[in-house]
Each structure stands twice: as structure tokens, then as C-alpha cells.
């Protein structure tokens, strides 16, 4: 049974076999409602679907071309999940709430106005085949520079804020160089634990340390003939900086536990979001290593300085992830793009990519609208907090110099103990003494946390 109800000049369709559903809905529609029970071929603002009297399977077909508000009086999760996965715009509970219905109709009315200005996917230019997406003169200059640097077999230091795509730039340089098709090995200096980083880089021989039950090739040997990319090079510990410097000078190294020198042919690319020159002045990064790494350099500007690249980037991500949408996407609205253009993007391209992916996943209609951007800017992004990092570096160096001046031993262990004494009580307070949550935040196992607490 299909009823058409007119409210404030906006037509609403109701699908039910239960007259009480109609009466209850009428009583909770906005004031000034005029009702007319008839079939109409004109598209309604919303279709109210009675999950309790009409088979849920019919909802999927109806939702393809309509905004369906499904309703049920059953306090069960099953009907709600089934309706949502079948394409319902929203699922509400009976008895009806006037404020909820009024809010939904107002939202859909705003959506109807917004989609008058749409950017259709079918009318977008083809997705660029180049890995570097953008149209601004800034990104064009970056592309020209990386193309030139790719032809010179020298180290390249890539700088830029978090999320600007430094690894993509490094990979593009490798692909455009004479080393195309050869290994491209990524070493994340911040992600690999310090006590494992040396063995990961240089490899080790069987029996060289406890647990070394077999020999293993290091990343530098795996990259032989190709390129190695040191991401977050500013996080490399000082002892390893010296060993990396020697490798850069000789293209050779000794695996742990081996007396046989290994020679490789590797091009070194590195990236950082930190000010290495400032770190050199502070004594936390070797000056000779800095000069070796920055024979050539390229800086990636933040997204807020090249906002004309946002539209092609949105197009790129939309084409990449549109298959994940709950229903086929036709495009996005002009206001959706305007909202993205007005934001400052502290997380840069990575944040934009995640935002587009989220909007696609949350889309309840065939178009991405500002309704999918309600939380834009509410999640805190943490670009490199340089003042905090500098303060931490200064505190560590001060502790080390003071301890060394007093002739103390085991400074490394004492420093870690001092950090634990400060950090662990704070993180446990944050998590209301929940050790599992504290361990998750710290990125360690609960057993490791408990061992630290028992010291």
C-alpha cells in the first residue's frame, strides 16, 4: 500500500500495510501537513518504509532511486542492520519522535538543494596515470625537479610535513631512473626498534646473537642494484648514523657477526619532516651524514599551499575507492568540494585521502555531500610538534651529559628507566589504570608493560 503525503510542499511517500503506521506518522509530521492518499509518479523527498509490515527485501530495490527512512517498533538489532545494509538512508524507532522526523526531512531538503550543483564522475577528466597528482604550478615544479634528480645517480634528501607524500616522491625518482625495475627497499627508521635496526639494515650471521638461528640478509643487500629509501631519517640513533655514514662513503658494510665485508651498489634516498640542520646544531644528527644525504634535495610543500591540487586529488581518490561505497556513486556536490577547499589540512594529502575514503564509506546517497564531512576537523592531527621534540632532545642530552660528567655507567638503561618512571604513571592515569589499553597506546605488549611496572 502506497500513500503520498504532502508536507510544506515537499512530497513524502509511505510504504506500509498498517494503517496505524500512517496515523502515527501523520501525527508527528511538521505542522501544516496536508495529506492525500494517492499514487504519484513524481519522486518524493523521502520514502517512509514500515519494516514491521513490509518484507525488508523490497527496501533494496526502492532505495536505489529514493531516500528511504526505515522504521520499526522492534527493539532488535537485526532489522536495523538489515535495513542499513539494504540502502536505507536512516533507520528510526517507533513510536515516532517529531524532532527526529523534522530533522531528517530538513536534512534531506538541504541535500536536495545541494545536489542541484553536482560534479558528475562521468564528466570528470581521466584519472592521471602519473603517480604525482595535481595541477598547481608548485607541484609541477616538484615534478620537474624530481625528473631531473632521477637522472643523476646521487643521494636525495626529501623534506616536507607529515602526509605530503615523501615516499611517493622517492618511489617516483627510483622508477624514472636507470634503476627502474630493480629493488626499491623502504626502511622506516621510526618504526623499527633501535635494537633491531642494525641487524635489519646490515643483516647477520648465524649465532651472532641470541636468537640468530640462521643467517639473514639485510635490507641493504636486498636493495643491491636498486634503491633504498630511509623514511624518517631524523629518527636514526646516533650510533647507527656513524655506521650509515661509513656505508655511504664506501658502499660496503659488515653483517653482524661476520668478518667478511659486503659490497653493494645502492642509491640512497631519504626523507624527514624534521629540521636536520637544527638537529646538527643541537648535536642530535651528524653533520657529515647530513651533507652525505643531502647531495641533492627536494622539498614537498604542504597541501594548504597548493589548494588547487585538491580537486584532482579528490577525483583520484574517488576513482580509487568508489568500489567500496555502499551504493553506486555518481559524483560529488560543489559544496562538498568547497568545504574541502576551505579546510587547512594539517595532515596534508594523507588526511585528505582518509577523509574521501570516510565520505565514500558513509555515503547514504549517490553523491558525496557536506553531510559526510560533518566531522572534518574534529579529529586531532599531530603534525610534527617540533618544539616538543626539541625540548625532549634537549632533556635527553642534558641527562646524558650530566650522567657522563659524574662518571656514571649504564647511562642508556638509566635514561630508559627515567622515561618509564615519568611516562607509565601518566599513561595509566589517562586509561583509568587499564593496563591493556595503556599497552595498546604505547605499542607494547601487556606483559612488557607489567614487567616495566614491577621494576
SULCOR-V350955 format. One record per run of one state. SS is the DSSP state (a for helix, b for strand, c for the rest). FROM is the first residue (numbers start at 1). LEN is the number of residues. Records with the same first field share a line. If there is no record, write none. Layout:
SS: FROM-LEN / FROM-LEN
//
This chain:
c: 1-1 / 8-2 / 16-3 / 29-4 / 37-9 / 51-6 / 64-4 / 73-4 / 86-4 / 94-4 / 115-3 / 124-13 / 151-5 / 161-5 / 177-7 / 189-5 / 205-11 / 218-1 / 223-4 / 232-1 / 236-2 / 251-1 / 255-1 / 257-4 / 264-3 / 273-3 / 283-4 / 294-2 / 301-2 / 306-3 / 325-6 / 343-5 / 363-4 / 369-1 / 374-12 / 406-5 / 431-4 / 443-3 / 454-2
b: 2-6 / 10-6 / 33-4 / 46-5 / 68-5 / 90-4 / 118-3 / 156-5 / 184-5 / 203-2 / 216-2 / 227-5 / 252-3 / 256-1 / 261-3 / 267-6 / 296-5 / 331-3 / 367-2
a: 19-10 / 57-7 / 77-9 / 98-17 / 121-3 / 137-14 / 166-11 / 194-9 / 219-4 / 233-3 / 238-13 / 276-7 / 287-7 / 303-3 / 309-16 / 334-9 / 348-15 / 370-4 / 386-20 / 411-20 / 435-8 / 446-8
//
